[in-house]
Amino acid sequence: ATLPFINEGTVLVRGTSAINGTFTTVAGSILRLAGDGTFGTSTLTVANGFTNNGLIELTNVSVNQPATLNVTSGTLLNPAGKTIDILAGSGGGARTLNAQLDNQGTLNVGLGLTIDKASADHNNSGTINVTGGNLTVSQSGTTPSFSTTGTITIDATRTFTVSGGTFNYNGGTVGGGGTLSLASATANFTPNFTNATTTLLINSSTVNGPGTLTNAAGQTLTLESSTLGATLPFINEGTVLVRGTSA
């Protein structure tokens, strides 16, 4: 059915559910996906892109139960001032956003999260906090990309990985004491980029300019079978560790 659905309160998703019509959320509303021991995985599939005007939570109430939000067509828009929380809940269990994400607000990664949508163009002009788990953007399909002009903070011992497709650093900051990892990806640094507080790992990837890449003093940049392109000015003030064949 294509019944329009407006959420003005709290929607709790247990088991596998779908919203096939238009989905509208309002200020103060909550969409909570919570895996539990009775229904198992919490999976919600929304047929059409929608705007998060309230709060989205991916969590669980039983150990090791996953939570997955699918958006089949269109974009999941998280506007300025709104939040998507990836929560540890009772612990364990995968958290997945199978959606094209336009984050203008805040995405808090409190447990490992995979953003996985084929042929998607993800955008971040808001804030992404990688705190309680790693964040992986897994890209496949036709010309997939992740572009950022916002703020990405990666806590120590945490990793933000862009796997496949293109990573476009168009502005903003990537910081924190963790690791930015590029895996089988093409990266374009349009403004200047420095890993002053963040470890940079480039694996089977190519990095291009026109911005300058600076490996900051005290930092180690690891090149694993990768290429720093001809359009990328590179300044090394720290340590470059080369593994495999790189250029």
C-alpha positions in Angstrom: 0.0 0.0 0.0 1.0 3.6 -0.5 -0.6 5.1 2.7 1.0 8.4 3.6 2.4 8.3 7.1 3.1 11.2 9.4 5.0 10.6 12.7 4.2 13.1 15.4 5.2 10.9 18.3 7.5 7.8 18.6 7.8 5.0 16.1 9.4 1.9 17.6 10.5 -0.7 15.0 10.9 -4.3 16.0 11.4 -7.1 13.5 11.1 -6.3 9.8 8.8 -3.5 8.7 8.2 -1.2 5.7 6.7 2.2 4.9 5.8 2.2 1.2 4.0 5.6 1.0 5.4 9.0 1.8 6.9 9.3 5.3 6.8 12.6 7.1 8.3 13.4 10.5 7.8 16.5 12.6 9.8 18.3 15.3 10.0 16.3 18.5 9.2 13.0 16.8 11.4 9.9 17.3 12.1 7.0 14.9 13.7 4.3 17.0 15.0 1.0 15.5 15.7 -1.4 18.4 16.8 -5.0 17.8 15.6 -7.3 20.6 15.7 -11.0 21.6 12.1 -11.7 20.7 11.9 -10.2 17.2 15.6 -10.3 16.4 17.0 -7.7 13.9 15.2 -4.4 13.7 14.9 -3.5 10.0 12.8 -0.7 8.5 12.6 -0.1 4.8 11.3 3.3 3.7 10.4 3.3 0.0 11.0 7.0 -0.6 13.5 9.6 0.7 12.4 11.6 3.7 13.5 14.4 6.0 14.4 13.7 9.7 12.6 16.6 11.4 13.0 14.9 14.8 15.4 12.2 16.0 16.5 8.9 14.5 18.0 6.2 16.7 19.5 2.9 15.7 20.0 0.7 18.9 19.1 -2.6 20.5 17.6 -3.8 23.8 19.2 -7.3 23.6 22.9 -8.0 23.1 24.1 -8.5 19.5 20.9 -7.6 17.8 21.3 -5.5 14.6 19.4 -2.4 13.5 19.1 -1.4 9.8 17.4 1.5 8.1 16.9 1.2 4.4 15.8 4.0 2.1 15.1 2.5 -1.3 14.8 5.6 -3.4 15.8 9.2 -2.9 17.7 10.8 0.0 17.6 10.6 3.8 18.0 14.3 4.7 19.2 15.1 8.3 18.7 18.9 8.5 20.6 21.4 10.6 19.7 21.0 14.2 18.6 17.4 13.9 20.3 14.2 15.0 20.8 10.7 14.0 22.1 8.6 16.9 23.9 5.3 16.4 23.7 3.8 19.9 25.4 0.9 21.6 22.2 0.0 23.4 22.7 -3.4 25.1 25.9 -3.9 23.2 26.9 -5.5 19.9 25.0 -6.0 16.7 25.6 -4.2 13.4 24.2 -0.8 12.7 23.5 -0.1 9.0 22.2 2.9 7.0 21.4 1.6 3.6 20.5 5.1 2.3 21.8 8.0 0.4 22.6 10.4 3.2 22.6 14.2 3.2 23.8 15.2 6.7 23.3 18.8 7.5 22.8 18.2 11.2 24.6 15.8 13.5 25.4 12.1 13.1 26.7 10.5 16.3 28.4 7.1 15.8 28.3 5.5 19.2 28.7 1.9 17.8 30.2 0.7 14.6 28.1 2.0 11.6 28.2 1.0 7.9 26.7 3.4 5.4 26.0 1.2 2.4 24.0 2.3 -0.6 24.9 1.5 -4.2 25.4 4.5 -6.6 24.8 7.0 -3.9 26.1 10.5 -3.6 26.5 11.2 0.2 27.0 14.7 1.5 28.1 16.0 4.8 27.8 19.7 5.6 27.0 19.1 9.2 28.8 17.2 12.0 29.9 13.6 12.2 31.2 12.4 15.5 32.9 9.0 15.4 33.1 8.0 19.1 32.0 4.6 20.3 32.7 2.6 17.1 34.1 2.8 13.6 32.3 4.4 10.6 32.6 2.8 7.2 31.2 4.3 4.0 31.1 1.3 1.6 30.6 2.5 -1.9 29.7 0.6 -5.0 27.7 0.9 -8.2 27.8 3.8 -10.6 30.0 6.8 -9.6 29.4 6.7 -5.9 30.8 9.5 -3.8 31.1 10.9 -0.3 31.6 14.7 -0.1 32.2 16.8 2.9 32.4 20.5 3.8 31.4 19.9 7.4 33.1 18.7 10.5 34.2 15.1 11.0 35.7 14.2 14.4 37.3 10.8 14.8 38.1 9.8 18.4 41.4 8.1 19.3 41.3 4.3 18.5 38.4 4.9 16.0 38.5 4.8 12.2 36.5 6.5 9.5 36.9 4.4 6.3 35.8 5.4 2.8 35.9 2.1 0.8 35.5 2.4 -2.9 34.1 5.2 -5.0 35.2 8.8 -4.5 36.0 10.9 -1.3 35.7 14.6 -2.0 37.2 16.8 0.7 35.6 20.2 -0.3 36.1 22.0 2.9 35.5 21.9 6.7 37.7 19.8 9.0 38.6 16.2 9.6 40.2 15.9 13.0 40.5 14.0 16.2 43.0 11.4 17.4 41.7 8.6 15.2 42.3 7.4 11.6 41.0 8.5 8.2 41.4 5.4 6.0 40.9 5.4 2.2 40.5 1.9 0.8 40.3 1.3 -3.0 39.0 4.8 -3.4 39.8 8.0 -5.3 40.2 11.0 -3.1 40.1 14.7 -4.2 41.4 17.3 -1.9 40.1 20.6 -3.2 41.3 22.9 -0.4 44.5 22.2 1.5 44.4 19.1 3.8 46.6 18.3 6.8 46.5 15.3 9.1 47.6 17.5 12.0 45.6 15.4 14.6 44.4 12.5 12.5 46.3 9.5 11.2 46.0 9.1 7.4 46.0 5.6 5.9 45.8 5.3 2.1 45.3 1.7 0.8 45.0 0.9 -2.9 43.8 4.4 -3.5 44.7 7.5 -5.6 44.7 11.0 -4.0 44.4 14.1 -6.2 44.6 17.9 -5.7 44.4 20.8 -6.4 44.7 21.2 -2.7 48.0 20.6 -0.9 48.3 17.5 1.2 50.6 18.0 4.3 51.7 15.1 6.4 52.1 17.0 9.7 55.0 17.0 12.1 54.8 14.0 14.4 52.3 12.2 12.2 52.7 9.0 10.1 51.1 8.8 6.6 50.9 5.2 5.4 50.8 4.5 1.7 49.9 0.9 0.8 50.0 0.3 -2.9 48.7 3.8 -3.6 49.4 6.9 -5.7 49.7 10.5 -4.9 48.5 12.0 -8.2 50.3 14.5 -10.4 47.8 17.3 -9.4 48.5 16.9 -5.7 51.2 19.1 -4.1 52.6 17.1 -1.2 54.5 18.4 1.9 56.0 15.9 4.3 56.8 17.2 7.8 56.5 13.8 9.5 57.0 10.2 8.6 55.8 8.4 5.4 55.5 4.6 5.7 55.4 2.9 2.3 54.1 -0.6 1.9 53.8 -2.4 -1.5 54.4 -0.4 -4.6 53.3 3.3 -4.4 54.0 6.4 -6.4 
